[in-house]
């Protein structure tokens, strides 16, 4: 009897689990990782807290999960990843957050003076309106102009701005720095 109820209580309720996964966009909450295969991890281990609270749960891929269990990613860092993710999603869509991370991560593999330019269809500009308005990305402009029936169909190129770079960096900066950045950008 006791062992059965204990087994059941280890199970994270579906509703809470879903909320944690949606918060992270069903991807690993570590912004430099963003793996698709994720599971829900207790920041303070379940063996210690014996409960499943949303605030204590984070979506991690198996690899980051192992790193967290080993203590390579400590609890303080996990809490910060979670808080930052929530702020970002209150403000931007999942797609917009993904674009910012993707542009930023692509830049990490390049020389510092190089900029990543991603092609984006002009007709879908509204989908990235909020990160454009926030000044986190900029439109580089049409490389070649193509018109069909008087309508501009050429792709545009988008690129991360210094402000956008700073915002993404705030996800891994010290908590004091990132709080200042979040406050300045009106996210809190
Ligand atoms: Zn991961």
Backbone and ligand atoms as CSV (ligand in chain L), in Angstrom:
chain,resi,resn,atom,element,x,y,z
A,1,UNK,N,N,0.847,-1.213,0.000
A,1,UNK,CA,C,0.000,0.000,0.000
A,1,UNK,C,C,0.877,1.257,0.000
A,2,UNK,N,N,1.774,1.310,0.943
A,2,UNK,CA,C,2.639,2.494,1.011
A,2,UNK,C,C,3.516,2.596,-0.229
A,3,UNK,N,N,4.042,1.459,-0.678
A,3,UNK,CA,C,4.944,1.503,-1.825
A,3,UNK,C,C,4.189,1.916,-3.088
A,4,UNK,N,N,2.930,1.499,-3.211
A,4,UNK,CA,C,2.127,1.859,-4.388
A,4,UNK,C,C,1.871,3.363,-4.410
A,5,UNK,N,N,1.431,3.917,-3.292
A,5,UNK,CA,C,1.119,5.349,-3.284
A,5,UNK,C,C,2.396,6.170,-3.466
A,6,UNK,N,N,3.512,5.634,-2.992
A,6,UNK,CA,C,4.782,6.323,-3.165
A,6,UNK,C,C,5.162,6.347,-4.647
A,7,UNK,N,N,4.947,5.203,-5.323
A,7,UNK,CA,C,5.241,5.109,-6.758
A,7,UNK,C,C,4.412,6.127,-7.529
A,8,UNK,N,N,3.115,6.199,-7.187
A,8,UNK,CA,C,2.204,7.121,-7.867
A,8,UNK,C,C,2.624,8.562,-7.629
A,9,UNK,N,N,3.031,8.859,-6.420
A,9,UNK,CA,C,3.337,10.246,-6.082
A,9,UNK,C,C,4.617,10.723,-6.787
A,10,UNK,N,N,5.416,9.771,-7.263
A,10,UNK,CA,C,6.616,10.149,-8.016
A,10,UNK,C,C,6.247,10.675,-9.401
A,11,UNK,N,N,5.038,10.368,-9.830
A,11,UNK,CA,C,4.562,10.711,-11.164
A,11,UNK,C,C,4.116,12.182,-11.210
A,12,UNK,N,N,4.711,12.964,-12.097
A,12,UNK,CA,C,4.337,14.385,-12.195
A,12,UNK,C,C,2.959,14.494,-12.850
A,13,UNK,N,N,1.992,15.173,-12.210
A,13,UNK,CA,C,0.657,15.316,-12.801
A,13,UNK,C,C,0.741,15.914,-14.218
A,14,UNK,N,N,-0.056,15.351,-15.134
A,14,UNK,CA,C,-0.001,15.734,-16.555
A,14,UNK,C,C,-0.156,17.237,-16.760
A,15,UNK,N,N,-1.025,17.853,-15.969
A,15,UNK,CA,C,-1.318,19.279,-16.136
A,15,UNK,C,C,-0.063,20.132,-15.850
A,16,UNK,N,N,0.629,19.784,-14.781
A,16,UNK,CA,C,1.843,20.536,-14.412
A,16,UNK,C,C,2.941,20.270,-15.434
A,17,UNK,N,N,3.061,19.018,-15.831
A,17,UNK,CA,C,4.080,18.626,-16.803
A,17,UNK,C,C,3.896,19.400,-18.118
A,18,UNK,N,N,2.629,19.497,-18.552
A,18,UNK,CA,C,2.323,20.201,-19.797
A,18,UNK,C,C,2.725,21.665,-19.698
A,19,UNK,N,N,2.405,22.266,-18.552
A,19,UNK,CA,C,2.707,23.687,-18.358
A,19,UNK,C,C,4.225,23.945,-18.447
A,20,UNK,N,N,4.990,23.043,-17.866
A,20,UNK,CA,C,6.450,23.176,-17.887
A,20,UNK,C,C,6.984,23.004,-19.316
A,21,UNK,N,N,6.410,22.038,-20.047
A,21,UNK,CA,C,6.857,21.784,-21.421
A,21,UNK,C,C,6.477,22.940,-22.343
A,22,UNK,N,N,5.281,23.491,-22.148
A,22,UNK,CA,C,4.839,24.624,-22.974
A,22,UNK,C,C,5.723,25.844,-22.695
A,23,UNK,N,N,6.040,26.048,-21.436
A,23,UNK,CA,C,6.920,27.163,-21.053
A,23,UNK,C,C,8.223,27.119,-21.845
A,24,UNK,N,N,8.733,25.912,-22.059
A,24,UNK,CA,C,10.008,25.756,-22.762
A,24,UNK,C,C,9.808,25.496,-24.255
A,25,UNK,N,N,8.546,25.546,-24.717
A,25,UNK,CA,C,8.269,25.282,-26.123
A,25,UNK,C,C,8.606,23.854,-26.522
A,26,UNK,N,N,8.466,22.931,-25.570
A,26,UNK,CA,C,8.813,21.517,-25.805
A,26,UNK,C,C,10.239,21.355,-26.310
A,27,UNK,N,N,11.108,22.178,-25.786
A,27,UNK,CA,C,12.523,22.051,-26.125
A,27,UNK,C,C,13.325,22.221,-24.845
A,28,UNK,N,N,14.574,21.805,-24.886
A,28,UNK,CA,C,15.425,21.917,-23.703
A,28,UNK,C,C,15.515,23.393,-23.277
A,29,UNK,N,N,15.376,23.639,-21.980
A,29,UNK,CA,C,15.319,25.011,-21.467
A,29,UNK,C,C,16.673,25.713,-21.468
A,30,UNK,N,N,17.747,24.946,-21.685
A,30,UNK,CA,C,19.068,25.577,-21.754
A,30,UNK,C,C,19.203,26.205,-23.140
A,31,UNK,N,N,19.332,27.536,-23.189
A,31,UNK,CA,C,19.154,28.230,-24.474
A,31,UNK,C,C,20.208,27.885,-25.512
A,32,UNK,N,N,21.394,27.438,-25.084
A,32,UNK,CA,C,22.417,27.069,-26.059
A,32,UNK,C,C,22.205,25.651,-26.585
A,33,UNK,N,N,21.267,24.937,-25.975
A,33,UNK,CA,C,21.011,23.553,-26.357
A,33,UNK,C,C,19.741,23.456,-27.209
A,34,UNK,N,N,18.597,23.708,-26.585
A,34,UNK,CA,C,17.308,23.723,-27.284
A,34,UNK,C,C,16.990,22.407,-28.008
A,35,UNK,N,N,17.434,21.299,-27.478
A,35,UNK,CA,C,17.122,19.985,-28.039
A,35,UNK,C,C,15.612,19.749,-28.029
A,36,UNK,N,N,15.155,18.937,-28.980
A,36,UNK,CA,C,13.721,18.649,-29.065
A,36,UNK,C,C,13.280,17.579,-28.079
A,37,UNK,N,N,14.171,16.620,-27.819
A,37,UNK,CA,C,13.792,15.507,-26.947
A,37,UNK,C,C,13.946,15.960,-25.499
A,38,UNK,N,N,12.823,16.152,-24.822
A,38,UNK,CA,C,12.920,16.679,-23.455
A,38,UNK,C,C,12.101,15.881,-22.445
A,39,UNK,N,N,12.523,16.010,-21.210
A,39,UNK,CA,C,11.762,15.459,-20.105
A,39,UNK,C,C,11.735,16.519,-19.005
A,40,UNK,N,N,10.842,16.320,-18.043
A,40,UNK,CA,C,10.719,17.311,-16.980
A,40,UNK,C,C,11.587,16.895,-15.791
A,41,UNK,N,N,12.380,17.849,-15.339
A,41,UNK,CA,C,13.386,17.603,-14.305
A,41,UNK,C,C,13.055,18.433,-13.055
A,42,UNK,N,N,13.262,17.827,-11.885
A,42,UNK,CA,C,13.095,18.577,-10.630
A,42,UNK,C,C,14.372,19.360,-10.344
A,43,UNK,N,N,14.256,20.652,-10.121
A,43,UNK,CA,C,15.448,21.460,-9.824
A,43,UNK,C,C,15.989,21.056,-8.445
A,44,UNK,N,N,15.135,21.111,-7.427
A,44,UNK,CA,C,15.458,20.495,-6.137
A,44,UNK,C,C,14.961,19.058,-6.255
A,45,UNK,N,N,15.847,18.055,-6.088
A,45,UNK,CA,C,15.460,16.668,-6.359
A,45,UNK,C,C,14.185,16.237,-5.641
A,46,UNK,N,N,13.425,15.391,-6.336
A,46,UNK,CA,C,12.166,14.909,-5.770
A,46,UNK,C,C,12.401,14.188,-4.441
A,47,UNK,N,N,13.508,13.491,-4.341
A,47,UNK,CA,C,13.810,12.760,-3.100
A,47,UNK,C,C,13.879,13.709,-1.911
A,48,UNK,N,N,14.218,14.968,-2.178
A,48,UNK,CA,C,14.298,15.961,-1.106
A,48,UNK,C,C,12.971,16.668,-0.879
A,49,UNK,N,N,12.327,17.118,-1.981
A,49,UNK,CA,C,11.129,17.961,-1.808
A,49,UNK,C,C,9.843,17.147,-1.729
A,50,UNK,N,N,9.828,15.931,-2.310
A,50,UNK,CA,C,8.659,15.037,-2.253
A,50,UNK,C,C,7.383,15.647,-2.826
A,51,UNK,N,N,7.527,16.622,-3.737
A,51,UNK,CA,C,6.325,17.160,-4.394
A,51,UNK,C,C,6.673,17.683,-5.785
A,52,UNK,N,N,5.632,17.890,-6.566
A,52,UNK,CA,C,5.833,18.347,-7.942
A,52,UNK,C,C,5.271,19.757,-8.086
A,53,UNK,N,N,6.100,20.753,-7.861
A,53,UNK,CA,C,5.635,22.128,-7.992
A,53,UNK,C,C,6.181,22.736,-9.271
A,54,UNK,N,N,5.308,23.432,-9.982
A,54,UNK,CA,C,5.661,24.063,-11.250
A,54,UNK,C,C,6.971,24.857,-11.144
A,55,UNK,N,N,7.098,25.639,-10.092
A,55,UNK,CA,C,8.272,26.495,-9.912
A,55,UNK,C,C,9.574,25.692,-9.824
A,56,UNK,N,N,9.445,24.453,-9.415
A,56,UNK,CA,C,10.635,23.615,-9.206
A,56,UNK,C,C,10.909,22.681,-10.393
A,57,UNK,N,N,10.117,22.817,-11.463
A,57,UNK,CA,C,10.266,21.882,-12.587
A,57,UNK,C,C,10.766,22.605,-13.839
A,58,UNK,N,N,11.614,21.916,-14.588
A,58,UNK,CA,C,12.191,22.513,-15.796
A,58,UNK,C,C,12.327,21.446,-16.881
A,59,UNK,N,N,12.145,21.841,-18.135
A,59,UNK,CA,C,12.269,20.894,-19.255
A,59,UNK,C,C,13.740,20.793,-19.665
A,60,UNK,N,N,14.273,19.566,-19.646
A,60,UNK,CA,C,15.674,19.358,-20.037
A,60,UNK,C,C,15.789,18.163,-20.971
A,61,UNK,N,N,16.749,18.228,-21.880
A,61,UNK,CA,C,17.026,17.074,-22.735
A,61,UNK,C,C,17.836,16.062,-21.908
A,62,UNK,N,N,17.938,14.806,-22.368
A,62,UNK,CA,C,18.647,13.792,-21.575
A,62,UNK,C,C,20.084,14.202,-21.228
A,63,UNK,N,N,20.745,14.859,-22.179
A,63,UNK,CA,C,22.125,15.272,-21.959
A,63,UNK,C,C,22.249,16.336,-20.858
A,64,UNK,N,N,21.424,17.386,-20.959
A,64,UNK,CA,C,21.458,18.451,-19.944
A,64,UNK,C,C,20.932,17.924,-18.603
A,65,UNK,N,N,20.010,16.972,-18.680
A,65,UNK,CA,C,19.485,16.333,-17.474
A,65,UNK,C,C,20.641,15.666,-16.702
A,66,UNK,N,N,21.472,14.933,-17.450
A,66,UNK,CA,C,22.639,14.269,-16.831
A,66,UNK,C,C,23.588,15.301,-16.248
A,67,UNK,N,N,23.803,16.381,-17.007
A,67,UNK,CA,C,24.718,17.427,-16.516
A,67,UNK,C,C,24.172,18.070,-15.243
A,68,UNK,N,N,22.856,18.210,-15.171
A,68,UNK,CA,C,22.228,18.785,-13.976
A,68,UNK,C,C,22.359,17.818,-12.797
A,69,UNK,N,N,22.153,16.532,-13.076
A,69,UNK,CA,C,22.271,15.530,-12.011
A,69,UNK,C,C,23.698,15.465,-11.456
A,70,UNK,N,N,24.661,15.656,-12.373
A,70,UNK,CA,C,26.066,15.639,-11.944
A,70,UNK,C,C,26.458,16.929,-11.226
A,71,UNK,N,N,25.638,17.961,-11.385
A,71,UNK,CA,C,25.945,19.243,-10.770
A,71,UNK,C,C,26.746,20.171,-11.675
A,72,UNK,N,N,26.952,19.769,-12.937
A,72,UNK,CA,C,27.643,20.640,-13.899
A,72,UNK,C,C,26.817,21.899,-14.152
A,73,UNK,N,N,25.504,21.711,-14.168
A,73,UNK,CA,C,24.603,22.873,-14.225
A,73,UNK,C,C,23.948,22.909,-12.853
A,74,UNK,N,N,24.257,23.902,-12.042
A,74,UNK,CA,C,23.742,23.873,-10.661
A,74,UNK,C,C,22.299,24.383,-10.569
A,75,UNK,N,N,21.723,24.260,-9.381
A,75,UNK,CA,C,20.300,24.600,-9.192
A,75,UNK,C,C,20.019,26.075,-9.444
A,76,UNK,N,N,20.954,26.918,-9.016
A,76,UNK,CA,C,20.782,28.360,-9.206
A,76,UNK,C,C,20.675,28.670,-10.703
A,77,UNK,N,N,21.557,28.058,-11.473
A,77,UNK,CA,C,21.551,28.279,-12.926
A,77,UNK,C,C,20.247,27.770,-13.528
A,78,UNK,N,N,19.786,26.608,-13.079
A,78,UNK,CA,C,18.538,26.042,-13.608
A,78,UNK,C,C,17.359,26.970,-13.327
A,79,UNK,N,N,17.321,27.509,-12.104
A,79,UNK,CA,C,16.242,28.441,-11.732
A,79,UNK,C,C,16.260,29.653,-12.657
A,80,UNK,N,N,17.453,30.126,-12.950
A,80,UNK,CA,C,17.606,31.305,-13.797
A,80,UNK,C,C,17.162,31.018,-15.234
A,81,UNK,N,N,17.542,29.853,-15.730
A,81,UNK,CA,C,17.113,29.472,-17.076
A,81,UNK,C,C,15.595,29.464,-17.149
A,82,UNK,N,N,14.995,28.951,-16.104
A,82,UNK,CA,C,13.538,28.846,-16.089
A,82,UNK,C,C,12.879,30.230,-16.057
A,83,UNK,N,N,13.357,31.083,-15.183
A,83,UNK,CA,C,12.777,32.430,-15.042
A,83,UNK,C,C,12.936,33.217,-16.350
A,84,UNK,N,N,14.128,33.171,-16.928
A,84,UNK,CA,C,14.378,33.908,-18.169
A,84,UNK,C,C,13.472,33.441,-19.302
A,85,UNK,N,N,13.303,32.121,-19.364
A,85,UNK,CA,C,12.463,31.541,-20.400
A,85,UNK,C,C,11.028,32.050,-20.269
A,86,UNK,N,N,10.573,32.126,-19.020
A,86,UNK,CA,C,9.200,32.570,-18.800
A,86,UNK,C,C,9.035,34.038,-19.196
A,87,UNK,N,N,9.989,34.865,-18.826
A,87,UNK,CA,C,9.920,36.287,-19.205
A,87,UNK,C,C,9.872,36.434,-20.716
A,88,UNK,N,N,10.736,35.686,-21.387
A,88,UNK,CA,C,10.814,35.778,-22.846
A,88,UNK,C,C,9.492,35.387,-23.478
A,89,UNK,N,N,8.857,34.341,-22.933
A,89,UNK,CA,C,7.618,33.870,-23.538
A,89,UNK,C,C,6.410,34.720,-23.202
A,90,UNK,N,N,6.517,35.496,-22.111
A,90,UNK,CA,C,5.436,36.443,-21.817
A,90,UNK,C,C,5.418,37.538,-22.867
A,91,UNK,N,N,6.554,37.760,-23.445
A,91,UNK,CA,C,6.721,38.909,-24.312
A,91,UNK,C,C,6.690,38.556,-25.791
A,92,UNK,N,N,7.294,37.434,-26.142
A,92,UNK,CA,C,7.414,37.054,-27.542
A,92,UNK,C,C,6.766,35.703,-27.793
A,93,UNK,N,N,6.518,35.409,-29.065
A,93,UNK,CA,C,5.983,34.092,-29.412
A,93,UNK,C,C,7.108,33.064,-29.372
A,94,UNK,N,N,6.713,31.809,-29.374
A,94,UNK,CA,C,7.698,30.724,-29.399
A,94,UNK,C,C,8.610,30.850,-30.618
A,95,UNK,N,N,7.984,31.159,-31.747
A,95,UNK,CA,C,8.751,31.299,-32.989
A,95,UNK,C,C,9.796,32.398,-32.857
A,96,UNK,N,N,9.381,33.521,-32.273
A,96,UNK,CA,C,10.301,34.651,-32.140
A,96,UNK,C,C,11.472,34.316,-31.217
A,97,UNK,N,N,11.156,33.639,-30.111
A,97,UNK,CA,C,12.217,33.238,-29.176
A,97,UNK,C,C,13.175,32.273,-29.883
A,98,UNK,N,N,12.607,31.336,-30.636
A,98,UNK,CA,C,13.439,30.371,-31.373
A,98,UNK,C,C,14.352,31.075,-32.382
A,99,UNK,N,N,13.806,32.080,-33.077
A,99,UNK,CA,C,14.615,32.810,-34.069
A,99,UNK,C,C,15.789,33.516,-33.391
A,100,UNK,N,N,15.515,34.158,-32.255
A,100,UNK,CA,C,16.593,34.851,-31.536
A,100,UNK,C,C,17.687,33.870,-31.121
A,101,UNK,N,N,17.283,32.746,-30.537
A,101,UNK,CA,C,18.256,31.741,-30.102
A,101,UNK,C,C,19.027,31.189,-31.297
A,102,UNK,N,N,18.302,30.928,-32.369
A,102,UNK,CA,C,18.922,30.314,-33.544
A,102,UNK,C,C,19.968,31.249,-34.170
A,103,UNK,N,N,19.608,32.508,-34.330
A,103,UNK,CA,C,20.550,33.479,-34.897
A,103,UNK,C,C,21.780,33.591,-33.997
A,104,UNK,N,N,21.517,33.648,-32.688
A,104,UNK,CA,C,22.606,33.801,-31.727
A,104,UNK,C,C,23.529,32.581,-31.738
A,105,UNK,N,N,22.947,31.408,-31.717
A,105,UNK,CA,C,23.761,30.189,-31.702
A,105,UNK,C,C,24.560,30.024,-32.985
A,106,UNK,N,N,23.980,30.461,-34.118
A,106,UNK,CA,C,24.703,30.382,-35.390
A,106,UNK,C,C,25.916,31.312,-35.351
A,107,UNK,N,N,25.769,32.439,-34.683
A,107,UNK,CA,C,26.874,33.401,-34.596
A,107,UNK,C,C,28.043,32.876,-33.772
A,108,UNK,N,N,27.726,31.993,-32.817
A,108,UNK,CA,C,28.774,31.458,-31.944
A,108,UNK,C,C,29.833,30.696,-32.731
A,109,UNK,N,N,29.436,30.145,-33.878
A,109,UNK,CA,C,30.374,29.373,-34.702
A,109,UNK,C,C,31.123,30.242,-35.698
A,110,UNK,N,N,30.876,31.545,-35.683
A,110,UNK,CA,C,31.477,32.408,-36.700
A,110,UNK,C,C,32.495,33.360,-36.091
A,111,UNK,N,N,33.265,33.982,-36.957
A,111,UNK,CA,C,34.222,34.997,-36.502
A,111,UNK,C,C,33.433,36.174,-35.919
A,112,UNK,N,N,33.987,36.874,-34.912
A,112,UNK,CA,C,33.239,37.935,-34.222
A,112,UNK,C,C,32.712,39.029,-35.145
A,113,UNK,N,N,33.467,39.319,-36.229
A,113,UNK,CA,C,33.022,40.423,-37.090
A,113,UNK,C,C,31.958,39.985,-38.092
A,114,UNK,N,N,31.744,38.668,-38.184
A,114,UNK,CA,C,30.748,38.169,-39.134
A,114,UNK,C,C,29.352,38.188,-38.515
A,115,UNK,N,N,28.392,38.442,-39.383
A,115,UNK,CA,C,27.005,38.480,-38.923
A,115,UNK,C,C,26.197,37.416,-39.641
A,116,UNK,N,N,25.295,36.790,-38.922
A,116,UNK,CA,C,24.437,35.801,-39.557
A,116,UNK,C,C,23.243,36.522,-40.182
A,117,UNK,N,N,23.011,36.255,-41.445
A,117,UNK,CA,C,21.837,36.811,-42.100
A,117,UNK,C,C,20.925,35.658,-42.494
A,118,UNK,N,N,19.727,35.692,-41.981
A,118,UNK,CA,C,18.788,34.622,-42.300
A,118,UNK,C,C,17.719,35.159,-43.238
A,119,UNK,N,N,17.374,34.327,-44.201
A,119,UNK,CA,C,16.344,34.729,-45.156
A,119,UNK,C,C,14.976,34.593,-44.492
A,120,UNK,N,N,14.115,35.553,-44.747
A,120,UNK,CA,C,12.770,35.509,-44.177
A,120,UNK,C,C,11.780,36.019,-45.215
A,121,UNK,N,N,10.670,35.322,-45.436
A,121,UNK,CA,C,9.723,35.800,-46.447
A,121,UNK,C,C,9.021,37.091,-45.989
A,122,UNK,N,N,9.033,38.055,-46.863
A,122,UNK,CA,C,8.436,39.361,-46.544
A,122,UNK,C,C,6.961,39.216,-46.140
A,123,UNK,N,N,6.284,38.265,-46.782
A,123,UNK,CA,C,4.849,38.102,-46.497
A,123,UNK,C,C,4.603,37.619,-45.074
A,124,UNK,N,N,5.658,37.134,-44.393
A,124,UNK,CA,C,5.474,36.634,-43.030
A,124,UNK,C,C,6.129,37.547,-41.991
A,125,UNK,N,N,6.301,38.796,-42.382
A,125,UNK,CA,C,6.987,39.751,-41.512
A,125,UNK,C,C,6.228,39.971,-40.190
A,126,UNK,N,N,4.890,39.857,-40.274
A,126,UNK,CA,C,4.079,40.085,-39.070
A,126,UNK,C,C,4.390,39.076,-37.966
A,127,UNK,N,N,4.851,37.887,-38.366
A,127,UNK,CA,C,5.140,36.842,-37.385
A,127,UNK,C,C,6.349,37.162,-36.517
A,128,UNK,N,N,7.183,38.096,-36.998
A,128,UNK,CA,C,8.367,38.448,-36.214
A,128,UNK,C,C,8.332,39.918,-35.787
A,129,UNK,N,N,7.104,40.448,-35.801
A,129,UNK,CA,C,6.883,41.862,-35.510
A,129,UNK,C,C,7.418,42.313,-34.149
A,130,UNK,N,N,7.222,41.479,-33.147
A,130,UNK,CA,C,7.565,41.908,-31.783
A,130,UNK,C,C,9.071,41.970,-31.537
A,131,UNK,N,N,9.810,41.017,-32.131
A,131,UNK,CA,C,11.277,41.110,-31.949
A,131,UNK,C,C,11.868,42.216,-32.819
A,132,UNK,N,N,11.152,42.545,-33.911
A,132,UNK,CA,C,11.573,43.685,-34.737
A,132,UNK,C,C,11.331,44.986,-33.984
A,133,UNK,N,N,10.125,45.102,-33.421
A,133,UNK,CA,C,9.756,46.302,-32.661
A,133,UNK,C,C,10.669,46.507,-31.458
A,134,UNK,N,N,11.072,45.406,-30.836
A,134,UNK,CA,C,11.942,45.499,-29.656
A,134,UNK,C,C,13.369,45.889,-30.057
A,135,UNK,N,N,13.629,45.848,-31.365
A,135,UNK,CA,C,14.966,46.199,-31.848
A,135,UNK,C,C,15.966,45.082,-31.656
A,136,UNK,N,N,15.493,43.864,-31.498
A,136,UNK,CA,C,16.396,42.725,-31.287
A,136,UNK,C,C,16.896,42.133,-32.601
A,137,UNK,N,N,16.127,42.355,-33.667
A,137,UNK,CA,C,16.612,41.959,-34.989
A,137,UNK,C,C,16.407,43.147,-35.931
A,138,UNK,N,N,17.137,43.124,-37.034
A,138,UNK,CA,C,16.944,44.172,-38.036
A,138,UNK,C,C,16.806,43.536,-39.406
A,139,UNK,N,N,16.136,44.269,-40.281
A,139,UNK,CA,C,15.974,43.789,-41.649
A,139,UNK,C,C,17.115,44.341,-42.472
A,140,UNK,N,N,17.836,43.456,-43.123
A,140,UNK,CA,C,18.994,43.877,-43.915
A,140,UNK,C,C,18.537,44.400,-45.271
A,141,UNK,N,N,17.371,43.967,-45.719
A,141,UNK,CA,C,16.841,44.475,-46.986
A,141,UNK,C,C,16.931,43.450,-48.091
A,142,UNK,N,N,16.271,43.755,-49.161
A,142,UNK,CA,C,16.230,42.821,-50.292
A,142,UNK,C,C,17.553,42.809,-51.023
A,143,UNK,N,N,18.061,41.637,-51.262
A,143,UNK,CA,C,19.275,41.518,-52.060
A,143,UNK,C,C,18.883,41.659,-53.532
A,144,UNK,N,N,17.745,41.056,-53.877
A,144,UNK,CA,C,17.268,41.190,-55.254
A,144,UNK,C,C,15.759,41.349,-55.190
A,145,UNK,N,N,15.250,42.298,-55.918
A,145,UNK,CA,C,13.826,42.590,-55.842
A,145,UNK,C,C,13.055,41.828,-56.915
A,146,UNK,N,N,12.070,41.090,-56.484
A,146,UNK,CA,C,11.237,40.347,-57.426
A,146,UNK,C,C,9.782,40.756,-57.203
A,147,UNK,N,N,9.109,41.119,-58.288
A,147,UNK,CA,C,7.706,41.495,-58.152
A,147,UNK,C,C,6.833,40.574,-58.998
A,148,UNK,N,N,5.737,40.162,-58.419
A,148,UNK,CA,C,4.774,39.365,-59.165
A,148,UNK,C,C,3.422,40.061,-59.032
A,149,UNK,N,N,2.826,40.409,-60.176
A,149,UNK,CA,C,1.549,41.146,-60.204
A,149,UNK,C,C,1.593,42.373,-59.286
A,150,UNK,N,N,2.715,43.062,-59.346
A,150,UNK,CA,C,2.853,44.299,-58.586
A,150,UNK,C,C,3.102,44.085,-57.101
A,151,UNK,N,N,3.223,42.811,-56.688
A,151,UNK,CA,C,3.456,42.557,-55.265
A,151,UNK,C,C,4.896,42.119,-55.027
A,152,UNK,N,N,5.470,42.702,-54.028
A,152,UNK,CA,C,6.845,42.372,-53.664
A,152,UNK,C,C,6.879,40.964,-53.050
A,153,UNK,N,N,7.570,40.040,-53.713
A,153,UNK,CA,C,7.639,38.701,-53.129
A,153,UNK,C,C,9.072,38.308,-52.737
A,154,UNK,N,N,10.004,39.255,-52.885
A,154,UNK,CA,C,11.392,38.918,-52.578
A,154,UNK,C,C,11.564,38.623,-51.097
A,155,UNK,N,N,12.471,37.707,-50.786
A,155,UNK,CA,C,12.748,37.468,-49.376
A,155,UNK,C,C,13.543,38.629,-48.799
A,156,UNK,N,N,13.427,38.816,-47.505
A,156,UNK,CA,C,14.266,39.809,-46.840
A,156,UNK,C,C,15.290,39.037,-46.005
A,157,UNK,N,N,16.263,39.749,-45.507
A,157,UNK,CA,C,17.254,39.109,-44.649
A,157,UNK,C,C,17.193,39.740,-43.267
A,158,UNK,N,N,17.191,38.881,-42.261
A,158,UNK,CA,C,17.156,39.410,-40.903
A,158,UNK,C,C,18.451,39.050,-40.184
A,159,UNK,N,N,18.787,39.897,-39.245
A,159,UNK,CA,C,20.041,39.719,-38.530
A,159,UNK,C,C,19.846,40.196,-37.094
A,160,UNK,N,N,20.585,39.591,-36.195
A,160,UNK,CA,C,20.510,39.969,-34.779
A,160,UNK,C,C,21.188,41.331,-34.594
A,161,UNK,N,N,20.606,42.199,-33.777
A,161,UNK,CA,C,21.239,43.491,-33.476
A,161,UNK,C,C,22.073,43.347,-32.196
A,162,UNK,N,N,22.848,44.369,-31.867
A,162,UNK,CA,C,23.616,44.341,-30.610
A,162,UNK,C,C,22.672,44.216,-29.421
A,163,UNK,N,N,21.526,44.895,-29.524
A,163,UNK,CA,C,20.540,44.850,-28.448
A,163,UNK,C,C,19.992,43.419,-28.286
A,164,UNK,N,N,19.738,42.768,-29.416
A,164,UNK,CA,C,19.244,41.394,-29.384
A,164,UNK,C,C,20.280,40.435,-28.837
A,165,UNK,N,N,21.519,40.692,-29.213
A,165,UNK,CA,C,22.633,39.871,-28.733
A,165,UNK,C,C,22.752,39.997,-27.218
A,166,UNK,N,N,22.636,41.225,-26.740
A,166,UNK,CA,C,22.724,41.504,-25.308
A,166,UNK,C,C,21.588,40.799,-24.562
A,167,UNK,N,N,20.416,40.827,-25.170
A,167,UNK,CA,C,19.243,40.187,-24.555
A,167,UNK,C,C,19.465,38.676,-24.417
A,168,UNK,N,N,19.937,38.054,-25.485
A,168,UNK,CA,C,20.191,36.607,-25.440
A,168,UNK,C,C,21.324,36.291,-24.469
A,169,UNK,N,N,22.340,37.146,-24.450
A,169,UNK,CA,C,23.447,36.921,-23.521
A,169,UNK,C,C,22.977,37.019,-22.070
A,170,UNK,N,N,21.926,37.804,-21.851
A,170,UNK,CA,C,21.416,37.967,-20.483
A,170,UNK,C,C,20.905,36.640,-19.930
A,171,UNK,N,N,20.638,35.683,-20.809
A,171,UNK,CA,C,20.150,34.378,-20.367
A,171,UNK,C,C,21.244,33.572,-19.688
A,172,UNK,N,N,22.486,33.937,-19.967
A,172,UNK,CA,C,23.553,33.181,-19.314
A,172,UNK,C,C,24.476,34.060,-18.475
A,173,UNK,N,N,24.148,35.359,-18.391
A,173,UNK,CA,C,24.961,36.258,-17.578
A,173,UNK,C,C,24.683,36.004,-16.097
A,174,UNK,N,N,25.351,36.709,-15.231
A,174,UNK,CA,C,25.063,36.570,-13.801
A,174,UNK,C,C,23.651,37.096,-13.565
A,175,UNK,N,N,23.023,36.668,-12.498
A,175,UNK,CA,C,21.616,37.041,-12.320
A,175,UNK,C,C,21.443,38.550,-12.147
A,176,UNK,N,N,22.412,39.221,-11.546
A,176,UNK,CA,C,22.293,40.675,-11.358
A,176,UNK,C,C,22.280,41.380,-12.711
A,177,UNK,N,N,23.207,40.982,-13.590
A,177,UNK,CA,C,23.270,41.573,-14.931
A,177,UNK,C,C,21.973,41.348,-15.684
A,178,UNK,N,N,21.502,40.104,-15.641
A,178,UNK,CA,C,20.344,39.780,-16.460
A,178,UNK,C,C,19.091,40.446,-15.918
A,179,UNK,N,N,19.030,40.615,-14.600
A,179,UNK,CA,C,17.868,41.322,-14.037
A,179,UNK,C,C,17.852,42.750,-14.550
A,180,UNK,N,N,19.037,43.377,-14.585
A,180,UNK,CA,C,19.137,44.755,-15.052
A,180,UNK,C,C,18.686,44.869,-16.504
A,181,UNK,N,N,19.125,43.897,-17.311
A,181,UNK,CA,C,18.755,43.920,-18.727
A,181,UNK,C,C,17.255,43.696,-18.898
A,182,UNK,N,N,16.726,42.756,-18.122
A,182,UNK,CA,C,15.292,42.474,-18.233
A,182,UNK,C,C,14.483,43.681,-17.801
A,183,UNK,N,N,14.953,44.378,-16.768
A,183,UNK,CA,C,14.237,45.549,-16.285
A,183,UNK,C,C,14.264,46.638,-17.357
A,184,UNK,N,N,15.436,46.833,-17.924
A,184,UNK,CA,C,15.633,47.880,-18.923
A,184,UNK,C,C,14.755,47.638,-20.153
A,185,UNK,N,N,14.596,46.369,-20.513
A,185,UNK,CA,C,13.825,46.081,-21.699
A,185,UNK,C,C,12.332,45.916,-21.381
A,186,UNK,N,N,11.983,46.156,-20.131
A,186,UNK,CA,C,10.574,46.150,-19.750
A,186,UNK,C,C,9.958,44.768,-19.697
A,187,UNK,N,N,10.791,43.770,-19.467
A,187,UNK,CA,C,10.262,42.400,-19.458
A,187,UNK,C,C,9.673,42.028,-18.110
A,188,UNK,N,N,10.153,42.697,-17.062
A,188,UNK,CA,C,9.656,42.325,-15.720
A,188,UNK,C,C,8.369,43.069,-15.415
L,1,ZN,ZN,ZN,19.722,20.262,-23.373
